[in-house]
Amino acid sequence: MQRFTFAPKDILVFMEQALQPLSVAGIKEAIAADAILLDTRPAGLFTQGFIPGAISLGLEGKFAEWASILLPRNKPLVLITERGKEAESAERLHEKGFTNIAGFLQGGFEAWREHGEEADLVIDVEADELAMDLPFDEKIVVLDVRQPNEYEAGHVLNAVNVPLDEFTDLVNIANIEEDQNVYIHCGAGYRSVVAASLLKRQGVHNIRNMLGGWNAIREESRIKKIKEQKNKEQGISNDEGKDL
């Protein structure tokens, strides 16, 4: 059985281990050894299909920054990448101090699927679908994972703001009820997929990813939106806000 605890410091030794190709069987061993599956493919590919339990951090976004915030350093990482992106994924993680990468899935997610293994997905929806569903589904929760200043500048009426960097606290995830229909969005669509993968990892599956994020939502006139009003002297939010 392969070991997944060695943490090399030398970059050459590190890259030799990080670029160790793993079979589907090897990935299963890594999962059994409590490794973290890190999927660095673009968000749009991840939502179409991924290995259950994998965390999405696409190279196209603030990959290294979010890795530093969200990923544990006491567990080995196994990479799921686009073909040819294995070295870039490993190098960018190493730059942020991640030294325990146990290898990558040879053949990528396609190899996993061709093996007939179980896969998961995230349902993508457009802003117009949210506009149609909001008036008729009392179980909808709009989960806004942007930063507080982004949220205050404008958000969906009654949206819940849990910034992505707070997803390391499982209490925030635990507040989601099983019968709720969660529509997740960020600014443009990267952070929401990361959040969706973290929710899926914790067993929350009744979720939708909002394509285009806030950029698309603010253009949809049928969705009620507000902007926080703050008292400049007291720093107190106006509960009613301002219509957008």
C-alpha positions as CSV (number, residue, x, y, z in Angstrom):
1,M,0.0,0.0,0.0
2,Q,1.3,3.4,-0.9
3,R,2.2,5.9,1.9
4,F,0.8,9.4,1.9
5,T,2.6,11.1,4.8
6,F,6.0,12.1,3.5
7,A,6.5,15.9,3.4
8,P,9.6,16.7,1.3
9,K,11.2,20.2,1.6
10,D,13.5,20.1,-1.4
11,I,11.7,21.3,-4.5
12,L,13.2,18.6,-6.7
13,V,12.2,15.9,-4.3
14,F,8.9,17.6,-3.9
15,M,8.1,17.7,-7.6
16,E,9.2,14.1,-8.0
17,Q,6.6,13.0,-5.5
18,A,3.9,15.5,-6.5
19,L,4.2,14.4,-10.1
20,Q,3.8,10.7,-9.2
21,P,1.0,9.3,-11.5
22,L,-1.7,7.5,-9.6
23,S,-4.1,5.0,-10.9
24,V,-7.8,5.0,-10.0
25,A,-6.9,2.3,-7.5
26,G,-4.2,4.5,-6.1
27,I,-6.7,7.4,-5.7
28,K,-9.0,5.1,-3.8
29,E,-6.1,4.2,-1.5
30,A,-5.3,7.9,-1.0
31,I,-9.0,8.6,-0.1
32,A,-8.9,5.7,2.4
33,A,-5.7,7.2,3.9
34,D,-7.7,10.5,4.4
35,A,-6.0,12.5,1.6
36,I,-7.7,15.6,0.2
37,L,-8.6,15.4,-3.4
38,L,-7.9,18.8,-5.0
39,D,-9.5,19.4,-8.4
40,T,-7.7,22.2,-10.2
41,R,-9.8,22.1,-13.4
42,P,-11.8,25.1,-14.4
43,A,-15.0,25.7,-12.5
44,G,-17.1,25.0,-15.5
45,L,-15.6,21.5,-16.0
46,F,-15.8,20.7,-12.3
47,T,-19.6,21.3,-12.1
48,Q,-20.2,18.9,-15.0
49,G,-18.6,16.0,-13.1
50,F,-16.1,15.3,-10.3
51,I,-14.9,12.7,-7.9
52,P,-17.2,12.7,-4.8
53,G,-15.5,14.6,-1.9
54,A,-13.1,16.6,-4.2
55,I,-12.5,20.3,-3.5
56,S,-12.7,22.6,-6.5
57,L,-9.9,25.2,-6.8
58,G,-9.5,26.0,-10.4
59,L,-6.2,27.4,-11.6
60,E,-8.0,30.2,-13.4
61,G,-9.0,31.9,-10.2
62,K,-7.0,33.0,-7.1
63,F,-5.9,29.4,-6.7
64,A,-2.9,29.7,-4.4
65,E,-4.6,32.3,-2.2
66,W,-7.7,30.2,-1.6
67,A,-5.6,27.1,-1.1
68,S,-3.8,28.8,1.7
69,I,-7.1,29.8,3.3
70,L,-9.2,26.7,2.8
71,L,-6.9,23.6,2.6
72,P,-5.6,21.8,5.7
73,R,-1.8,21.4,5.9
74,N,-1.9,18.3,8.0
75,K,-3.2,16.1,5.3
76,P,-1.7,14.9,2.0
77,L,-3.2,16.3,-1.2
78,V,-3.9,14.4,-4.4
79,L,-4.3,16.4,-7.6
80,I,-7.1,16.1,-10.2
81,T,-6.0,18.3,-13.1
82,E,-6.5,18.9,-16.7
83,R,-3.9,17.1,-18.7
84,G,-0.6,19.0,-18.7
85,K,-1.5,21.1,-15.7
86,E,-0.1,18.8,-13.1
87,A,3.2,20.6,-12.7
88,E,1.6,24.1,-12.5
89,S,-0.8,22.9,-9.9
90,A,2.0,21.4,-7.7
91,E,4.4,24.4,-8.2
92,R,1.8,27.0,-7.2
93,L,0.9,25.0,-4.1
94,H,4.5,24.7,-3.2
95,E,4.9,28.4,-3.4
96,K,2.3,28.7,-0.6
97,G,4.1,26.2,1.6
98,F,2.2,23.0,0.7
99,T,4.8,20.2,0.8
100,N,2.7,17.0,1.1
101,I,1.3,16.2,-2.4
102,A,1.0,12.5,-2.9
103,G,0.6,12.6,-6.7
104,F,-2.0,13.1,-9.4
105,L,-4.7,11.0,-11.0
106,Q,-3.2,9.8,-14.3
107,G,-5.6,10.5,-17.1
108,G,-7.5,13.0,-15.0
109,F,-11.2,12.8,-14.2
110,E,-11.8,11.2,-17.6
111,A,-9.9,8.1,-16.3
112,W,-12.1,8.0,-13.2
113,R,-15.3,8.1,-15.3
114,E,-14.0,5.6,-17.9
115,H,-13.4,3.2,-15.0
116,G,-17.1,3.4,-14.2
117,E,-16.6,4.9,-10.8
118,E,-19.2,7.0,-9.0
119,A,-19.2,10.7,-9.9
120,D,-20.9,13.8,-8.5
121,L,-22.0,17.1,-10.2
122,V,-23.2,20.6,-9.3
123,I,-26.3,21.8,-11.1
124,D,-25.7,25.2,-12.9
125,V,-28.6,27.6,-13.3
126,E,-29.0,31.0,-14.9
127,A,-30.3,34.1,-13.1
128,D,-33.6,33.8,-14.9
129,E,-34.3,30.4,-13.3
130,L,-33.8,31.9,-9.9
131,A,-36.1,34.7,-10.9
132,M,-38.8,32.2,-11.8
133,D,-38.3,30.0,-8.7
134,L,-38.1,32.7,-6.0
135,P,-41.9,33.6,-5.9
136,F,-43.0,30.0,-5.7
137,D,-40.4,28.2,-3.6
138,E,-40.5,29.2,0.1
139,K,-37.6,26.8,0.8
140,I,-35.1,28.7,-1.4
141,V,-32.0,30.1,0.4
142,V,-29.8,32.4,-1.6
143,L,-26.3,31.9,-0.3
144,D,-24.0,34.8,-1.2
145,V,-20.3,33.8,-0.6
146,R,-18.9,37.2,-1.5
147,Q,-17.0,39.4,1.0
148,P,-19.2,41.6,3.3
149,N,-18.3,44.8,1.4
150,E,-19.4,43.2,-1.8
151,Y,-22.6,42.1,-0.2
152,E,-23.3,45.5,1.3
153,A,-22.9,47.1,-2.1
154,G,-25.9,45.1,-3.4
155,H,-27.4,41.7,-2.8
156,V,-30.5,39.6,-3.3
157,L,-33.3,40.5,-0.8
158,N,-33.0,38.1,2.2
159,A,-29.8,36.5,0.9
160,V,-27.6,34.9,3.5
161,N,-24.0,36.1,3.4
162,V,-21.4,33.6,4.3
163,P,-18.0,34.6,2.8
164,L,-16.0,31.8,1.3
165,D,-13.2,32.2,3.7
166,E,-15.6,31.4,6.6
167,F,-16.3,28.0,5.1
168,T,-13.5,26.6,7.2
169,D,-15.9,26.9,10.1
170,L,-18.3,23.9,9.8
171,V,-20.8,25.8,12.0
172,N,-21.7,28.0,9.0
173,I,-22.4,24.9,6.9
174,A,-24.3,23.2,9.6
175,N,-26.9,26.0,9.6
176,I,-28.2,24.8,6.2
177,E,-31.4,22.7,6.6
178,E,-31.9,19.4,4.7
179,D,-35.1,20.6,3.1
180,Q,-33.7,24.0,1.9
181,N,-33.0,24.6,-1.8
182,V,-29.7,26.5,-1.8
183,Y,-28.7,28.8,-4.7
184,I,-25.1,29.8,-4.3
185,H,-23.5,32.8,-6.0
186,C,-20.4,34.9,-5.8
187,G,-19.3,37.8,-8.0
188,A,-18.7,36.0,-11.3
189,G,-18.8,32.2,-10.6
190,Y,-15.4,31.0,-9.3
191,R,-15.9,31.2,-5.5
192,S,-19.5,29.8,-5.7
193,V,-18.1,26.5,-7.2
194,V,-15.5,26.3,-4.5
195,A,-18.2,26.8,-1.9
196,A,-20.5,24.2,-3.7
197,S,-17.7,21.6,-3.5
198,L,-17.2,22.3,0.2
199,L,-20.9,21.9,0.8
200,K,-21.0,18.7,-1.2
201,R,-18.1,17.4,0.8
202,Q,-20.1,17.9,4.0
203,G,-23.2,16.2,2.7
204,V,-25.2,19.2,1.5
205,H,-26.4,18.2,-2.0
206,N,-29.6,20.2,-2.7
207,I,-27.7,23.1,-4.2
208,R,-27.5,25.1,-7.4
209,N,-24.6,27.2,-8.7
210,M,-25.6,30.5,-10.1
211,L,-23.8,31.0,-13.5
212,G,-22.3,34.5,-13.8
213,G,-22.8,35.2,-10.1
214,W,-23.8,38.7,-9.0
215,N,-22.8,40.1,-12.4
216,A,-25.7,38.1,-13.9
217,I,-28.2,38.5,-11.0
218,R,-28.0,42.3,-11.0
219,E,-29.0,42.3,-14.7
220,E,-32.2,40.3,-13.9
221,S,-34.9,42.8,-13.2
222,R,-37.3,40.2,-11.7
223,I,-35.0,39.5,-8.8
224,K,-35.5,41.9,-5.8
225,K,-32.2,43.4,-4.8
226,I,-31.2,45.8,-2.1
227,K,-28.1,47.9,-1.1
228,E,-27.2,48.3,2.6
229,Q,-27.5,51.8,3.9
230,K,-25.1,52.7,6.7
231,N,-25.2,55.5,9.2
232,K,-21.8,57.1,8.6
233,E,-21.5,58.3,12.2
234,Q,-22.7,55.2,14.0
235,G,-21.9,52.5,11.4
236,I,-25.3,51.0,11.8
237,S,-27.0,49.3,8.8
238,N,-30.5,50.3,7.8
239,D,-32.6,47.1,7.9
240,E,-34.7,48.1,4.9
241,G,-31.8,49.0,2.7
242,K,-32.1,50.7,-0.7
243,D,-33.8,49.1,-3.7
244,L,-31.5,48.4,-6.6
